[in-house]
């Protein structure tokens, strides 16, 4: 038996039972108020109450539907605008990736007020403005980004610092990073960018103070840190020109053996007419590690004890008999000792190993001074760079005309 048929039978039974009750005893209901009175049967009153109940339910339902109508319309409208803003944001990001900065900026900025996460829009719009060269507009968009999202100070600040870094705004970038560092002192990206700002600004003291944090946070590799430390001391040597010896004493011992730092320090000493101190520094470095640039510099240092300098260099010749840089340096040191023939022999030996304009020029100068003008002129000609073949005057008469 189906459920529908069963329900029909139950309804007929209940209806018959109620009908029998109504016929047997219709009941009596009297409603009286003041001078008014209403009389009816019990069953009619019950039916009337049921009808009134359903009418009230219908009226309430209609009222609720009418009240919710504007709300639903507004919700649908908001949802539609939100979807449009999301689509506009996606399009703006695609345009940004394609390099269409102006269109990307306009779409991202217009959609920012209608999306759930306006921070993304403002940050990328700022990047687009930066790429367009509108730095003032970039900063204004970054300000809006921070105002749009509480707790976004670090994210916005880092974006601003990175864009200032890309624009070579080193002073502004450092100011931004120093503010961020007060919030997150050990943040690796902040430390990395701050180190680069100090480096470009030549603020060696500030960069040196930052080194312990850079090492602790492992912001750079060990080789990068070593190179950075070398740049710090090289910069300090150039900056503290009035007290380079004090800077050199403060420098760690392992750095005092770095060729580039020794070369810088010795060159500065030589410029200040302290070639004797420079000779000692270069000699110590070369005894520890051989380097061609330091050898060439050693040959130009006119120390107070030129004989000892020659003996030292000739001692190195035993270990480096075919080093053209050392042979050229020996030729120059021999000239300091007024040993002209020995100097010529060393220059010629260096030239046999490596033809360089510098050795040719030294030989030309020495030969000319020794009276061998033809040989000197030949070496000078060979020391000159290769020149194109051009006509020259054949004599004084042609030159004067």
Order of alpha helices (4+ residues) and beta strands (2+ residues): alpha-beta-beta-alpha-alpha-alpha-alpha-alpha-alpha-alpha-alpha-alpha-alpha-alpha-alpha-alpha-alpha-alpha-alpha-alpha-alpha-alpha
